[in-house]
Amino acid sequence: MGPKGGVGDAPVGSDTPRQKGKATPDTLKIGCIALVTKDGQPRRAEILSIRETKSGRQFYCNFDNFNKRLDEWVPVARIDFDQDVDWPSLEKEKPKDNKVKKASAAPKRAQPSKKAQKKVGKREQSVASEGQTPHPWTEFTENLAQAKAQGKAEDVEDKAVASLEIGGTPGVGPDEMELDEDETPAELAKKERTASFSREEEIEKLRTSGSMTQNPTEISRIRNISKVEFGKWVLFPWYFSPYPEVFSQEDRIFLCEFCLSYYGDLKSFSRHREKCTLQHPPGNEIYRDDFVSFFEIDGRRQRTWCRNLCLVSKMFLDHKTLYYDVDPFLFYVMTTRDDRGCHLIGYFSKEKESTDGYNVACILTLPQYQRKGYGRLLIQFSYELSKIEGKLGSPEKPLSDLGLLSYRQYWSENIVDLLLGYSERDEKCTIEGIASHLAMTTQDVEHTLQALKMQVYHKGEHKIVVPEKLRQQREKSKLKQKRLIDSERIQWKPPVFTASNRTWGW
């Protein structure tokens, strides 16, 4: 049945009005906008994909004015076919001539070897269909060099001695505690992204980096896993994860909470659980207290487990994750213990040798443990390792939305605590001194000071001012803070790797 009736409202972001008309479960197609029941109320939703499952036909819906992680597969029963739907426009915009010429004039990328193409296989193809890859990495390094060159002039001011004052500026509210990420090299590079997608670029990206940064408006539009049974928890994924395509036909999948193997039916999973003897992550336990344990896992030695961990994390990370070749990375996994074993809470990954000085590549707390302080423990542990290494650390940019919120809070709390200590002792400090003491980069420290409006220029000198309201907020938050990492309990030395251990296993 084709579109009938009058002209309907245009979808968000479109200037072209749509035709309205009746639809049936058989004629409803991708691009249509229909009324779909969500939380007991009919809401406008765009159909992004259609699939056949064992329980019947399902439609993947993106709801107006809702975060993308709330997209979901809905059955036919939740779609109101009594109301008209907005049919997709038949005409597509043609690319402008100047864009076509520009694309044709762009230099070709180096072709990966046939061996590399074969190694990636079907899993790479399933991810590639979800969005566009970023620009070539040569552009990224050029932007990074330019940003560093521009930052040299600012370093002179960073070294200036700053005095501390209490209550020197108006109070800072929650809305003002935001960091400006727009000027980081990764963000500058993302603004200049113009290259179109190609399979060769996707393979090259897999070969040269363990994290996946793609067009945030296109990647992971279609969530392929509806429900996951993980130990005693039932999880509802937020985003696409490159599990084998056959699992997208299942109403739910089963994950072993210890070895992270995945199964599509209960019988196979039950047989696996009878045979699985693993009770903790397959690595060295480097930290234990009365509440949590941390394990260090080498991606080269435990490839299968680490790849399975990345598949799990990709369900809850939108635009960045390790998911295929894990050899150049170490994984630090946080667990909680009981009589059945060590249960996964979250993890962060770290390059064995990061040229940019990153101490975290990807970081995730599983949804059932979020908003309980575990994310802060993961962040603190990464900085404790940086202190042992004697390096300044920073997470790889861009961060996920929830990751950025966690880091903002961690940076602000630690910097405020340190500055209050300096103030009590009536000592002066520098931005570099703060960074060195907390193992943070000067850029992260300065961004935090600027976001909290603590950096001022007064009477010919730079001053760092701690507002009285911010100090009071910190005192209240200390009362709620329950858990911290005890650095004396960490049993760890910085590992040393050969060249073969730090590279891809291809």
C-alpha positions as CSV (number, residue, x, y, z in Angstrom):
1,M,0.0,0.0,0.0
2,G,1.5,3.3,-1.0
3,P,1.3,6.8,0.5
4,K,-2.1,8.4,0.4
5,G,-3.8,11.4,1.9
6,G,-2.5,14.9,2.7
7,V,0.9,16.3,3.6
8,G,2.2,15.6,7.0
9,D,4.6,17.2,9.4
10,A,8.3,16.9,8.5
11,P,10.5,14.9,10.8
12,V,13.1,16.6,13.0
13,G,16.0,18.0,10.9
14,S,14.1,17.9,7.6
15,D,12.6,20.8,5.7
16,T,10.6,18.7,3.3
17,P,7.0,17.9,4.2
18,R,5.9,14.3,4.1
19,Q,2.9,12.6,2.7
20,K,0.5,11.0,5.1
21,G,-1.4,7.8,4.7
22,K,-2.6,4.5,6.2
23,A,-0.2,1.6,6.6
24,T,-0.3,-2.0,7.5
25,P,2.4,-4.2,9.2
26,D,3.3,-5.4,5.7
27,T,3.6,-2.0,4.0
28,L,5.2,-0.1,6.9
29,K,8.8,0.5,5.7
30,I,12.1,2.0,6.8
31,G,11.9,5.8,7.0
32,C,8.2,6.0,8.0
33,I,7.2,8.0,11.1
34,A,4.4,6.4,13.0
35,L,2.7,6.6,16.5
36,V,4.3,3.9,18.7
37,T,3.3,3.2,22.3
38,K,6.2,3.9,24.8
39,D,5.7,4.0,28.6
40,G,1.9,3.8,28.0
41,Q,1.7,6.8,25.7
42,P,1.7,7.1,21.9
43,R,4.8,8.9,20.7
44,R,6.1,9.8,17.2
45,A,8.9,7.4,16.2
46,E,10.9,6.9,13.0
47,I,11.3,3.3,11.7
48,L,15.0,2.7,11.2
49,S,15.0,-1.0,10.6
50,I,12.7,-4.1,10.3
51,R,13.5,-7.7,11.2
52,E,11.9,-11.0,11.4
53,T,12.4,-12.9,14.7
54,K,11.1,-16.1,16.2
55,S,8.3,-14.1,17.9
56,G,7.3,-12.2,14.8
57,R,8.1,-9.0,12.9
58,Q,9.7,-6.2,14.8
59,F,10.4,-2.6,14.0
60,Y,13.4,-0.6,15.3
61,C,12.1,2.8,16.5
62,N,13.8,6.1,17.2
63,F,11.5,8.2,19.3
64,D,11.3,12.0,19.0
65,N,12.9,14.0,21.8
66,F,14.4,10.8,23.4
67,N,18.1,9.9,23.8
68,K,19.3,7.3,21.3
69,R,19.9,4.7,23.9
70,L,16.2,4.6,24.5
71,D,15.6,3.4,20.9
72,E,14.1,-0.1,20.9
73,W,12.7,-3.0,18.8
74,V,8.9,-3.0,19.1
75,P,6.4,-5.6,18.0
76,V,3.5,-4.9,15.7
77,A,1.1,-4.6,18.6
78,R,2.7,-1.4,19.9
79,I,2.2,0.5,16.6
80,D,-1.0,2.4,16.0
81,F,-2.1,1.5,12.5
82,D,-5.4,3.3,12.9
83,Q,-3.5,6.6,12.6
84,D,-1.8,7.9,9.5
85,V,1.9,7.5,9.1
86,D,4.3,9.9,7.5
87,W,5.8,8.2,4.5
88,P,9.5,8.9,3.6
89,S,10.2,11.3,0.8
90,L,10.9,9.6,-2.5
91,E,13.3,12.3,-3.7
92,K,16.9,12.3,-2.4
93,E,19.1,15.3,-2.5
94,K,21.8,15.1,-5.1
95,P,25.4,15.9,-4.1
96,K,26.7,19.2,-5.1
97,D,29.2,19.4,-8.0
98,N,31.9,21.0,-5.9
99,K,31.7,18.2,-3.3
100,V,31.9,15.5,-5.9
101,K,35.0,17.1,-7.5
102,K,36.5,17.5,-4.1
103,A,36.0,13.9,-3.3
104,S,37.4,12.8,-6.6
105,A,40.5,14.9,-6.0
106,A,41.2,13.4,-2.7
107,P,44.3,11.2,-2.5
108,K,43.7,7.5,-2.3
109,R,44.6,5.7,0.9
110,A,47.1,2.9,1.1
111,Q,45.5,-0.4,0.4
112,P,45.7,-3.0,3.2
113,S,47.1,-6.4,2.5
114,K,44.8,-9.2,1.4
115,K,45.8,-11.0,4.6
116,A,44.5,-8.1,6.7
117,Q,41.2,-8.0,4.7
118,K,40.8,-11.7,5.3
119,K,41.5,-11.4,9.0
120,V,38.8,-8.9,9.6
121,G,36.1,-10.9,7.9
122,K,32.4,-10.7,8.5
123,R,32.6,-9.0,11.8
124,E,34.3,-6.0,10.3
125,Q,31.6,-5.8,7.6
126,S,28.8,-5.8,10.1
127,V,30.3,-2.8,11.9
128,A,31.2,-1.0,8.7
129,S,27.6,-0.8,7.6
130,E,26.6,1.2,10.7
131,G,28.4,4.4,9.9
132,Q,31.2,6.3,8.3
133,T,34.8,6.1,9.4
134,P,36.8,9.2,10.3
135,H,39.4,11.0,8.3
136,P,42.8,9.4,7.6
137,W,45.1,9.4,10.6
138,T,47.6,11.7,8.8
139,E,45.1,14.5,9.2
140,F,44.8,13.7,12.9
141,T,48.5,13.9,13.6
142,E,48.7,17.2,11.7
143,N,45.9,18.7,13.8
144,L,47.6,17.3,16.9
145,A,50.9,19.0,15.9
146,Q,49.2,22.3,15.3
147,A,47.4,22.1,18.6
148,K,50.6,21.4,20.4
149,A,52.3,24.3,18.6
150,Q,49.6,26.7,19.6
151,G,49.7,25.4,23.2
152,K,53.4,26.4,23.6
153,A,52.5,30.1,24.2
154,E,50.0,29.1,26.8
155,D,52.5,27.0,28.7
156,V,54.3,30.2,29.7
157,E,51.3,31.3,31.6
158,D,50.7,27.9,33.1
159,K,54.1,28.1,34.8
160,A,53.2,31.4,36.5
161,V,52.9,31.1,40.3
162,A,49.2,31.5,41.3
163,S,47.9,32.5,44.7
164,L,44.9,30.9,46.4
165,E,41.9,32.7,47.8
166,I,38.7,31.4,49.5
167,G,35.4,33.0,48.5
168,G,36.9,35.3,45.9
169,T,34.4,34.8,43.2
170,P,30.6,34.1,43.0
171,G,29.4,30.6,43.7
172,V,29.4,28.1,40.9
173,G,26.2,26.2,40.2
174,P,25.9,22.7,38.7
175,D,25.1,24.1,35.3
176,E,28.5,25.9,35.2
177,M,30.6,22.8,35.9
178,E,31.2,21.9,32.3
179,L,34.4,21.3,30.5
180,D,35.0,22.6,27.0
181,E,36.0,19.7,24.8
182,D,35.7,21.5,21.5
183,E,39.3,22.4,21.2
184,T,40.9,19.1,21.7
185,P,42.8,17.6,18.7
186,A,40.3,14.9,18.3
187,E,37.4,17.4,18.2
188,L,39.3,19.6,15.7
189,A,39.9,16.6,13.5
190,K,36.2,15.5,13.8
191,K,35.1,18.9,12.5
192,E,37.2,18.5,9.4
193,R,35.9,15.1,8.6
194,T,34.9,15.0,4.9
195,A,36.1,11.7,3.6
196,S,33.4,9.3,2.5
197,F,33.2,5.7,3.8
198,S,35.1,2.9,2.1
199,R,35.7,-0.6,3.2
200,E,39.5,-0.1,2.8
201,E,39.4,2.7,5.2
202,E,37.5,0.7,7.7
203,I,40.1,-2.1,7.5
204,E,42.9,0.4,7.8
205,K,41.3,1.9,10.9
206,L,41.1,-1.6,12.5
207,R,44.7,-2.2,11.8
208,T,46.0,1.1,13.2
209,S,43.9,1.7,16.3
210,G,42.0,-0.2,18.9
211,S,39.3,2.3,19.4
212,M,36.4,3.1,17.0
213,T,35.6,6.8,16.5
214,Q,33.0,7.3,13.8
215,N,30.3,9.8,12.7
216,P,28.2,10.2,15.9
217,T,25.1,10.8,13.9
218,E,25.3,7.6,11.9
219,I,27.1,4.9,13.9
220,S,25.1,2.4,15.9
221,R,21.7,3.5,14.7
222,I,20.3,0.0,14.8
223,R,20.6,-1.9,18.0
224,N,20.8,-5.6,17.1
225,I,20.5,-7.2,20.5
226,S,17.2,-6.8,22.4
227,K,17.8,-8.4,25.8
228,V,20.8,-10.1,27.5
229,E,20.7,-12.5,30.5
230,F,24.0,-12.0,32.4
231,G,24.2,-13.9,35.6
232,K,21.4,-12.9,37.8
233,W,20.8,-9.7,35.8
234,V,18.7,-9.0,32.7
235,L,20.3,-6.3,30.6
236,F,18.8,-4.2,27.9
237,P,21.5,-3.0,25.5
238,W,21.7,0.6,24.5
239,Y,23.7,0.4,21.2
240,F,24.8,-1.8,18.4
241,S,27.4,-4.5,19.2
242,P,29.1,-6.6,16.5
243,Y,27.9,-10.0,17.6
244,P,27.5,-12.6,14.8
245,E,24.5,-11.7,12.7
246,V,22.5,-14.8,13.6
247,F,22.1,-13.4,17.2
248,S,20.1,-10.5,15.9
249,Q,17.3,-12.9,15.2
250,E,17.1,-14.0,18.8
251,D,14.7,-12.4,21.3
252,R,17.4,-12.7,24.0
253,I,21.0,-13.9,24.3
254,F,22.8,-15.6,27.2
255,L,26.2,-14.5,28.5
256,C,28.4,-16.5,30.8
257,E,29.3,-13.9,33.5
258,F,32.7,-15.4,34.0
259,C,34.1,-16.3,30.6
260,L,31.7,-14.0,28.7
261,S,30.9,-16.6,26.0
262,Y,27.6,-15.9,24.3
263,Y,24.7,-18.3,23.3
264,G,21.4,-17.9,21.6
265,D,19.4,-20.5,23.3
266,L,19.0,-21.7,26.9
267,K,19.9,-25.3,26.3
268,S,23.4,-24.5,24.8
269,F,24.0,-22.0,27.6
270,S,23.0,-24.5,30.3
271,R,25.4,-27.1,28.9
272,H,28.2,-24.5,28.9
273,R,27.6,-23.5,32.5
274,E,27.9,-27.1,33.5
275,K,31.4,-27.3,32.0
276,C,32.7,-23.7,32.6
277,T,35.1,-23.7,35.6
278,L,36.3,-20.1,35.4
279,Q,35.4,-18.1,38.5
280,H,37.3,-14.9,37.9
281,P,38.8,-12.9,35.0
282,P,41.8,-14.8,33.5
283,G,44.6,-12.5,34.7
284,N,46.6,-11.4,37.7
285,E,44.8,-10.0,40.7
286,I,46.7,-6.7,41.4
287,Y,44.4,-5.2,44.0
288,R,42.0,-6.4,46.7
289,D,40.2,-4.8,49.5
290,D,37.1,-5.7,51.5
291,F,34.8,-4.6,48.6
292,V,36.4,-5.0,45.1
293,S,39.2,-6.7,43.3
294,F,41.2,-5.6,40.2
295,F,42.6,-8.0,37.6
296,E,45.2,-7.1,34.9
297,I,44.6,-9.0,31.7
298,D,46.9,-9.0,28.6
299,G,44.9,-8.8,25.4
300,R,47.6,-10.8,23.6
301,R,47.5,-13.7,26.0
302,Q,43.7,-13.8,26.6
303,R,42.4,-12.7,23.2
304,T,39.1,-14.6,23.3
305,W,38.1,-13.3,26.7
306,C,39.1,-9.7,25.9
307,R,37.2,-9.8,22.6
308,N,34.2,-11.0,24.4
309,L,34.6,-8.3,27.0
310,C,34.7,-5.7,24.2
311,L,31.5,-7.1,22.6
312,V,29.8,-6.7,26.0
313,S,31.0,-3.1,26.4
314,K,30.0,-2.1,22.9
315,M,26.4,-2.7,23.9
316,F,26.7,0.3,26.2
317,L,29.3,2.5,24.5
318,D,28.1,4.5,21.5
319,H,31.0,5.9,19.5
320,K,34.2,4.4,20.9
321,T,35.3,0.9,21.9
322,L,37.9,-1.8,21.4
323,Y,36.3,-4.7,19.7
324,Y,38.5,-6.8,17.5
325,D,42.3,-6.9,17.8
326,V,43.1,-6.5,21.4
327,D,46.8,-7.4,21.4
328,P,48.2,-3.9,22.0
329,F,46.0,-3.4,25.1
330,L,45.9,-4.2,28.7
331,F,42.5,-4.6,30.4
332,Y,42.0,-3.7,34.1
333,V,38.8,-5.4,35.3
334,M,37.0,-4.5,38.5
335,T,35.0,-7.3,40.2
336,T,33.0,-7.9,43.4
337,R,33.4,-11.2,45.2
338,D,31.1,-13.7,46.8
339,D,31.1,-17.5,47.3
340,R,30.3,-18.1,43.7
341,G,33.3,-16.1,42.3
342,C,34.3,-12.7,41.1
343,H,31.5,-10.8,39.3
344,L,32.3,-8.2,36.6
345,I,31.5,-4.6,37.6
346,G,33.4,-2.7,34.9
347,Y,36.8,-2.2,33.3
348,F,39.1,0.2,31.5
349,S,41.5,-0.6,28.8
350,K,44.9,0.9,28.3
351,E,47.4,0.9,25.5
352,K,50.7,-0.9,26.3
353,E,52.5,2.0,24.9
354,S,50.5,5.2,24.2
355,T,52.3,7.8,22.1
356,D,49.8,10.4,23.3
357,G,50.2,9.6,27.0
358,Y,46.7,8.2,27.4
359,N,46.2,6.2,30.5
360,V,42.7,5.0,29.5
361,A,41.5,3.9,26.1
362,C,37.9,2.8,26.9
363,I,36.2,2.8,30.3
364,L,32.8,1.3,31.2
365,T,30.7,0.4,34.3
366,L,27.9,-2.0,33.5
367,P,24.5,-0.5,33.8
368,Q,23.4,-2.5,36.9
369,Y,26.3,-1.0,38.8
370,Q,26.1,2.6,37.6
371,R,25.4,5.6,40.0
372,K,26.9,3.7,42.9
373,G,30.4,5.1,42.9
374,Y,32.1,2.4,40.9
375,G,33.0,4.6,37.9
376,R,34.9,6.9,40.3
377,L,36.9,3.8,41.6
378,L,37.8,2.9,38.0
379,I,39.0,6.4,37.2
380,Q,41.0,6.7,40.5
381,F,42.6,3.3,39.9
382,S,43.8,4.5,36.4
383,Y,45.4,7.5,37.9
384,E,47.0,5.5,40.7
385,L,48.7,3.3,38.1
386,S,49.9,6.5,36.4
387,K,51.4,7.7,39.7
388,I,53.3,4.4,40.0
389,E,54.6,4.8,36.4
390,G,55.6,8.4,37.2
391,K,53.6,9.7,34.2
392,L,50.8,12.2,33.6
393,G,47.7,10.5,32.4
394,S,44.5,11.5,30.5
395,P,41.6,9.5,29.0
396,E,41.5,9.1,25.2
397,K,39.1,11.6,23.6
398,P,36.3,11.9,22.8
399,L,34.7,10.4,25.9
400,S,31.2,9.0,26.0
401,D,28.6,11.2,27.6
402,L,28.5,9.3,30.8
403,G,32.2,8.9,30.9
404,L,32.7,12.6,30.5
405,L,30.4,13.3,33.4
406,S,32.3,10.9,35.6
407,Y,35.7,12.4,34.7
408,R,34.4,16.0,35.2
409,Q,33.3,15.1,38.7
410,Y,36.6,13.3,39.5
411,W,38.8,16.1,38.2
412,S,36.8,18.8,40.1
413,E,36.7,17.0,43.4
414,N,40.4,16.2,43.5
415,I,41.6,19.6,42.3
416,V,39.3,21.3,44.9
417,D,40.6,19.1,47.7
418,L,44.2,19.8,46.7
419,L,43.7,23.5,46.5
420,L,41.9,23.6,49.9
421,G,44.9,21.9,51.4
422,Y,47.3,24.5,49.8
423,S,45.0,27.3,51.2
424,E,45.1,25.9,54.7
425,R,48.9,25.8,54.6
426,D,49.0,29.2,53.0
427,E,51.1,27.9,50.1
428,K,51.3,28.9,46.5
429,C,51.0,26.5,43.6
430,T,51.2,26.2,39.9
431,I,49.0,24.4,37.3
432,E,52.0,22.1,36.6
433,G,52.4,21.4,40.3
434,I,48.7,20.4,40.6
435,A,49.0,18.2,37.5
436,S,52.1,16.5,38.8
437,H,50.6,15.8,42.3
438,L,47.4,14.3,40.8
439,A,49.1,12.6,37.8
440,M,46.7,14.6,35.5
441,T,47.7,16.4,32.3
442,T,48.0,20.2,32.5
443,Q,45.3,20.5,29.9
444,D,42.8,18.6,32.0
445,V,43.7,20.7,35.1
446,E,43.3,23.9,33.2
447,H,40.0,22.9,31.6
448,T,38.6,22.0,35.0
449,L,39.7,25.3,36.6
450,Q,38.2,27.3,33.7
451,A,34.9,25.3,33.9
452,L,34.6,26.0,37.6
453,K,35.6,29.6,37.0
454,M,38.5,29.3,39.5
455,Q,41.2,30.9,37.3
456,V,41.3,34.7,37.3
457,Y,43.7,37.5,36.5
458,H,43.9,40.1,39.2
459,K,46.3,43.0,39.7
460,G,48.8,41.8,37.2
461,E,49.1,38.2,38.4
462,H,47.3,34.9,37.8
463,K,45.2,33.6,40.7
464,I,43.3,30.4,41.5
465,V,40.2,31.2,43.5
466,V,38.1,28.6,45.3
467,P,34.5,29.9,45.7
468,E,33.0,29.5,49.1
469,K,29.9,27.8,47.6
470,L,32.1,25.3,45.8
471,R,33.9,24.5,49.1
472,Q,30.6,23.9,50.8
473,Q,29.4,21.6,48.1
474,R,32.6,19.6,48.4
475,E,32.2,19.2,52.1
476,K,28.7,17.9,51.6
477,S,29.9,15.4,48.9
478,K,32.6,14.1,51.2
479,L,29.9,12.9,53.6
480,K,28.3,10.8,50.9
481,Q,31.6,9.4,49.5
482,K,32.0,5.8,50.8
483,R,34.7,4.0,48.9
484,L,38.2,4.9,47.7
485,I,41.1,3.0,46.3
486,D,43.8,2.3,48.9
487,S,47.0,2.9,47.0
488,E,49.1,0.8,49.4
489,R,47.1,-2.3,48.5
490,I,48.1,-2.1,44.8
491,Q,50.5,-4.9,44.0
492,W,51.7,-3.8,40.5
493,K,54.8,-2.8,38.6
494,P,54.7,-1.2,35.2
495,P,55.0,-4.1,32.7
496,V,57.7,-4.1,30.1
497,F,56.9,-5.3,26.6
498,T,58.9,-6.2,23.5
499,A,58.0,-4.7,20.1
500,S,55.9,-7.8,19.2
501,N,53.9,-7.6,22.4
502,R,52.9,-4.0,21.6
503,T,51.6,-4.5,18.1
504,W,48.7,-6.1,16.4
505,G,48.6,-9.9,16.2
506,W,48.2,-10.1,12.4
